[in-house]
Amino acid sequence: METERRKFKRLLPRDLTFAVFRPHFSNLGKVKDISIGGLALEYVLNKTKNTGFSAIDIFLTDDFFYLRRIPSKTIYDREIDEESRSVKTMRCGLQFGDLTPTQQSQIEYFLQNYTTFH
């Protein structure tokens, strides 16, 4: 059994919470869980996997909430092995990088207002 290595408890975001990888906006994914330290998302592989350091935007499609340029580091990016899927779907775990005080506050606001416990 795998040991939990996360420092922060992950929460479930609203159904219509998405993240997009910067700077080219090449992959858009549905956020599966999120914490003050990072998030996990699933996306359909467009051209390339997301590796290394980058930034993401997090947004709700049913609200005006939008977080821009959140620094992040890819912790894992692997294919979801399900035969029922007709397209290559990836699950990616991201750790947030050095957040500005404003970004930190915005993520805390998101966690308090747009998430629920598992």
N, C-alpha and C positions, 0 to 999 in steps of 0.2 A: 504494500500500500504506500502511495506517495505521501510524503510529509508536506503539510501546508507551509509555504515559505513566505507568504504575503505578510507584510507588516500591518496592513489595514484591511478591515472587513469590507468585502465587496457588496454593493447594493445593486438591486435591479432597477434599471432606468425605465422611464415610460416607453411604451411600445414603439413610438416613432422617433427614437433617438438615434442619430447617425453621426458618423465621423468620416472625414475625408482627409486623405494624406496630401500634404503640401510638399513641394511647391507646385507640382504639376497637376494636382487633383486627379491623378490617374486611377485611384481606387477609392470607392465609397463603400462604407460598410455599416451594418447595424450594430450598435453598441449592445453587448450582451450583459455586461456587468461593469461597475465603475466604483472607484474609491478615491480618496484624496491623493493616493499615490499612483494611480494608473487605471487602465481599463482593458477590457477584452472586446474584440469585435469580430464579426464574420463578414467576409466580402467575397464577391465573385472575382476570381483572378482575371484581370484585364490584360496586362502585358508583363508586368514584373512584380515580383514579391517585394515587400517593404522590409528593408533591413537597415540597421544602423540608427543613427540619429536623424531626426526629422522634426517636423511639426505637424499638428493636426488641427482641424477645426471641428468642434462638436456643436451639434444643433438639433433642435426639435422641429419636425415638419409641421406640427400642429400648434406652434407657439412662436413667439418672436425671440425666443432665447437662442443666442448664437455666441459661441466662444471662439475667438480667432487666435491662430498661431500659438497653440499650446505646445511648448517644446516636449518632445517625447523620444524615447529610445525603445526600439523593438527588442523585446525579451524573447519572444518566439513567434514564428510565422509558419504554420504547418497546414497541410491539406486535411480537410475533414474527409475521412474515409467512409463515405456512405454510398452504396451502390445505387440507391434511389435517386441520387442527384445526377442530372444530365450535364451540368457544368462544373468546372473545377472551383470548389468553394474552399476558402482558407479561413482559419481562425488565427487571430493575431493578438498577442498580449503586449501592451505598451506600458512603460513606466514613464511617468511625467518627469521632465527635467527641472531645471531651475525656473520656478514660476515667479513672476512679478507679484507684488502684494495684491494688485488688482486681479490677476489671474487666479491666485489662491482664493481670494474672496469670491470670485465668480464660481469657481468649482464648489466651494463650500455652500454657496447659495443653491447651486444646482442639486447637490446632494440632499439638502434639507427640503427642497420643494418639488423635485421631480423624480425621486427614487422611493423604493420600498425595500424592506428587508427580504431576504430569501425565504 
